[in-house]
Amino acid sequence: MELAIMIEGQNGLNWPRWQRLVTAVEELGFSGLYRSDHFTNARPPDKDSLELWVSLTWLADHTRRIRFGPLVTPFSFRHPALTARMAAAVDDLSGGRLTLGVGAGWQEREHNLFGFDLLPSRGRFERFEEGVIVLKQLLAGGQPVSFHGQFYHLDGAQILPPPQRGAGLPILIGGNGKKRTLPLAAKYADEWNAIFLTPEAFSELNRYLDELILQSGRQPSQVQRSMMTGLVFGKDQDAVQQSARLYGGSGLTAQDLRARGLVVGTPPEVVEQIHTLSEAGVQRLMLQWLDLDDVEGLEVLAKTALGSL
């Protein structure tokens, strides 16, 4: 199983923090670095929130090994044609290391603040499906794309220069919803990214996704399985309790947090949980790192976990 780091870009991310984190993840041996795409937090106060695609462009040009991408970039404030153009350019710059995570959008506050139309749930997912179709057609290259849907209209559009990986640039769709998200992942995604699940819950949804993929005329092996989840980690129990405050306070026990899908504990406990998730079918685990200044903690995590995989 690959072990990667995920950060919340709206949680105080600026250039010094981003550059330190990128360098650390590259040098410490993690497989990748992924980040959210938000203008601001769901609740005040607003914090630094470095623009997603500008930050990924810097990463692409200042690393040589790690995979990276958004978890996820939403069509609610990024047109799929513009997303395709940016993704193709950044992927080419990196030598083919981008995983393009896309979503429908969900956070009401940022849409209201900046004047974007989130849409009610049904319309939001209808727009998302159209966006994925447009995105995949544009990235495939070759012929100009014409598309006339309810939300998007293209007439002979194409990306030049053509994306080097073309249709091989992987599209990630994230979420746990059995009604909308998993059917869309089964139909369109190269990677499904689950969010905050226990090993048992992941196994259940993983089997359900297999069924949906077969129903869509594809093979389960065509869709990689990953999960993003929280990490409460420390060298001893006192450090673990300190880390737990980032996820709701000291009143929650390690058992409570694990029941919510988080990876929790000291180094041996975290290694054990990572192996359990691997056995459940997680092929790439993206651990949410909330303290953007704690590079020393990343070093401890790398020494703890990477050698056990």
N, C-alpha and C positions, 0 to 999 in steps of 0.2 A: 504493500500500500504506500502511496505517496503521501507525504506529510507537508502541508503548506500552511502559510499564515494568511489571515484575513483581518483587515482593519476597517474601522468605521471612519470614512473620510470626513464626515460632518462633525466629528468629535474632537476638533481642535487641530486638524491636519494643516500644516503649512510646509513651506519648502525645507527648512532645516530638519524638521521631523521626518518628512518623506525621504529626504536624501539619506539620513541616518538609517532609517528602516530598510530601505531598498538595499543599501550596501551591506547591512547586517544579514538580511535574508539570503542574499547572493553568496556571501562569504561563509556563512555558517552551514550551508548545505541543504536548507529546505528546498523542496521541489518548486515552490512558487509563492507569489505574493498577489493577493486579490484584495479589492477594496470596493466599498459601496459607492453609489453615485447619488448623492443628495446635495441640495443647495444649502440645507440647514437641518436642524434637529426637529423632531416631531413636537418637542416641548421646549420652551425657553429655558435657559438663555441660549442665544445664538453663539456659535463658536467658529473659529477658523474652519474653512471647508475648501481645501484646494481643489480647483477644477479637475474633474476626472481625466478627460482626454489629454489635457496638457501634461498632467502628471504621468500618464502612461507613456506619452511620447518621450519624456525625459528618461523613464525607466528603460524603454526599449533601446535607447542609445547609450545607456550607461551600465548595462548588464550584458552578459553573454550566455547565461545558462538558464536562469529561472523562467518558468512560465508565469503568466500573469493575465489579469483581465478584470472587468467589472462584475461585481455581484450586487445588483445587476444594473445595466443602464436602461432606463425606461423610455418607451415610445411616447409616453404622456408628455414629456418635454424634450424629446430628441426624435426628429423625423427619421424614419428608417433609411431614407436615401442619404441623409447626412451621416447617420451612424455607419452605414456601409462604407462611405468614402473615408471616414476617419479610421475605421477599423482596418480597412485594406492598407492604408498608408502606414499605420502603426505596426501592423503585422509584418509588412515588408521590411520596415526599418529594423525590426527585431530579429529578422531571419526566420520568421514563422513560429513565434512562441506565444501568440495571443490566443486566449480562449474568450470568445465573445458572449458574455452573459447578458441576456436581454430580458426585460420584464414589462409588465403592463402599467406599473406605477401604483403607489398605494398611499403615500404620505400626504394627507390633506393639507397640512399647514404650509409646506413649501409650495404647493400648487397655488394656494390662495395668496401667499405673500408675493409670488413672482408672476401671477397672472396666467397660469397654465390650466387648461381644462382637464381635470382628472376623469370626468364622466362617471355615471353610475356603474356598478360592477359589470352588468351584462355588456353594455356598450364598450366598457374599458377592455374586456377580453376579446370582443369582436374586433376592436381596433388593433389589439395586440396580435391576433392571428393574421390579419391583413399585413401588419408590419413585418412579421416574420417571413411571410411569403415574398414581399417586396425585397427584404434584406437578402434572402437566399438567392433570389433571381439575379440581383445586382452583383453579388459576390461571385456567382458562378462565372461571370464574364462571358465572352463570346458575342452573342447577339445582343443588340439593343433591347431594352425591356419596356414593354407597354403594359400597363395595368390600370384598370378602372374599377375601383371598389367604392365602398361607402365612405371611406376615410382618406384613401390615398389614390392619386391619379398620376401616372407616369406615361409619357408618350415618346418612346424611342430613347430612353435614358440609358446611359452606360457609364461605367467607371473607367477612366483612363489616367495613367497606365493601368492595364488589367491587373487585378490582384494576383500576386505570384502563386498563392496557394489555391485561388479560386474557390470552388465548392469544398475544398479540403480544409478551409478555415472553420474550426469547430464552433458550433452554436450551442450555448448552454441555456437551458430553461430551468429555473429554480422554483421550489415551492412544494408543499405537501398536499395540495388540494386534489382530491380524487375526482371531483366533478369537472373542473376546468383545466387545472395545471397539468396533471399527469396525462390526460388525453392529448394535450398539445405537445408535451414532451415526447410522447410515444410517436407522434406523427412527424415532428419536425426536428427534434433536438439530436445533437451528437453527444450531449452530456446532460444528465439529469442531476440537479443539485438539491438534495434534501436539506432541511433546516431544523436543527435542534430536535433530534429524535433519539430515543433509546435504541439499543441494538435490536430489541424485539420489534419495535415499531418500524424501524428501517427495513427489517427483513420482510415484514408484512407488505409494506408499500412497494418494496422492490419486486416481490412476486406479482403483485397486482400490475405493476408497470410492464413486466414481462408479457402478461396476458394482453395488455393494450397494444404493445408493440407488435405482437403476432397478428392481432386483429387488424392493424393498420397495414399489414403486408410487408413488414420489416422483420429483421431478426434481432433478438435481445442483445446480441453481441455488438450491434451497431451503435448502442447507446452506453456510454461510460457512466458509472455511478459514483457520485461524490456527495459529500455532506459538509455543510458549514455549521459549526456549533460553538458554544461558548467554552472557554477554558478558565477554570479556577485552579491555579497552580502555585506551588511554593515548595521551598526546600524542606520545610517542616510544617507542623500543624498550625503554628502561629502565623506563618506566612500564607498558608492556605486560607485561614480565616480573614486575613487582611485582603486577600484577593477576592474573597466572596462578597465583600462590600460593593464591588463594582456591579454585582448582579442582584442587588436588592437588599443588602444589609446582613448583619450578623445573626439575625433571627433564623435564617435558613440553614439547615444542616446539610452536610455533604450528600446525604441520602435524598434530601428534598431536591437539591440541584441536579443530581444524576437522574432523578425521575423526570426532570424537565428536559433531559437530553444533553446536559452539559457534561464535559469531561472534568473531573474534580479530583484533586488530591496531591500528594507528594509524588516525587518521581516514580517510585515503583508502582504506585496506584494508577498513575496516568498511563504508564506503559501497559499495564494490564488492560485498561479500558480501551486503549488504542488497538490492541490485538483483538479484543472482543468485537470491536466495530469492523475490523478487517474480516473476521470470520463471518460477520453478518452480511458482508457483500460490499462494504465501502471500499472503493478503489482509490479515492483521493480524499483525504480528510483535511479540511481547511479550518484551522483553529483560530477563533476570534481573539485578537490581542487588543484589549481595550486601552491599556496604558501605553500611549504612543511614545513615551520617554523611557520606557523600561527595556533598554537594549541588553542590559545585563541579564534580565530574566530570559530573554530570547536565547542568550548563550547557554544558560543552564538548561533550558528546554531542549536545545539542539544536542547537547552532550547527553542528556537523559534519554531522549526518545529516538533520535535518528539512528543511533547505533543498534537499536533493538529491532529495526525493521528489515 
